[in-house]
C-alpha cells in the first residue's frame, strides 16, 4: 500500500529512522544494511522508511545534513596579533564539533569514497573550513599578510585538520578526543604555519 503525505506526519518517526540508519551504517556499512533492518531498529513499518526516503542513498544525504554546523564566528576565537593562538583556538572548536558527531563523521568519511553525494557534501564543508581559517588568520594579523600567502596557509591547515578528523577513529578515544600525540602534532603544525606567515622577510642578498 502506497503511503500518502498527511498533515499529521510524525517528524519523530523520520528522526528515529535517521538515528537507526546512522547506527546501523556505522556498525555494518551502508551496503550491508537493508532498509528492513533500519525500520526494525527505528520501530516503524518498512514502508515508512521509503515514504520519507525514496532511495536508500537519500538516507546518507539526509545524514550529511545532520552534521553540526561547523561555522564558527572568527571573533570568538581570534587573539589580535597572535595568529598561532587564534588558530589553536579555532582547531579546538572544530575538534569539539567532531566530538559532537563522532559516530556520524566516522561513517560519512568511510562512505565518501563510494557515494558522490557524500563526497561532494564533505568537500563543501572542507571549503568552509578553509574559509574560516582564512578569516581567522586575516583577523588575527589585522590584514597585514599577503592574501595569496594566507590562502596557501589556510588550505594547508585545513588539510591537516581534515586528515585528523578522517582518521580520528584510529588510535584515539571512542568519543573522538585527540590523544596527546595527535594534539602535539597539530600544535606543531599550527606553530609552523603561523611562524611561516609572520616571519620577517629574509634580508636581500648583498650586491657584489
Buried (B, 14 or more C-beta within 10 A) or exposed (E): EEEEEEEEEEEEBBEBBBBBBBBBBBEEEBEEBEBEBBBBBBEBBBEBBBBBBEEBBBBBBBBBEEBEEBEBEBEEBBBEEBBBBBBBBBBEBBBEBBBEBBBBBBBBBBBBEEBEBBBEBBEEBBEBBBBBBBBBBBBBBEEEBEEEEBBBBBBBBBBBBBEBBBEBBEEBEEEBBBEEEBBEBBBEBBBBBBEEBBEEEEEEEEEE
